[in-house]
């Protein structure tokens, strides 16, 4: 199963992706996590990405396209993967389509989680408070200024992906404001329906 999760920062993509990972045994590929790992490791990519990430901007398409292209070839992706935070621009979506086509990989679903902006700001504030309470380190881009920039980058560069995938007939939009378990149930219903329709298509 190969899935894309779309939605603004704080929409719950990571939370839902983790749950599906457990259920379906496929990895969650978060470009944010991969880039943060590159920053921690002090690699060349990490050095190039750090400043733009801290400010809430987007890392260049070339860098993330390359990271994802290499990642999906690894053995743990043989049964599929969940992309979380990628693609984030229309050029990334086009590069991904081409990349998957070359590898003979087919996308099963693109799921967008819709949430309102007020809720997003509250969720990020909660995430910061919980991290501090647990004695963890707050992400360097989880501050009001960078968060505003992340939201505006989302609206300007990522939101157009909804129309892009809608035109391809692949988009499913779900209510990300619902209870976490209800969102999981709604996603599973989409995936089961999808599995059913490809099974029936295969029988024809
Ligand atoms: P968020 O909670 O904002 O969705 P992520 O962990 O997905 O955070 O991403 C954190 C940062 O990593 C982004 O603000 C951006 O700088 C960078 N990043 C992650 N994925 C991409 C991508 N596909 N394209 C460009 N930049 C990305």
Boltz pocket constraint, residues with backbone or C-beta under 6 A from the ligand:
constraints:
  - pocket:
      binder: B
      contacts: [[A, 7], [A, 8], [A, 9], [A, 10], [A, 30], [A, 31], [A, 32], [A, 33], [A, 35], [A, 49], [A, 52], [A, 53], [A, 54], [A, 56], [A, 57], [A, 58], [A, 59], [A, 60], [A, 61], [A, 64], [A, 84], [A, 85], [A, 86], [A, 87], [A, 88], [A, 92], [A, 141], [A, 150]]
      max_distance: 6.0
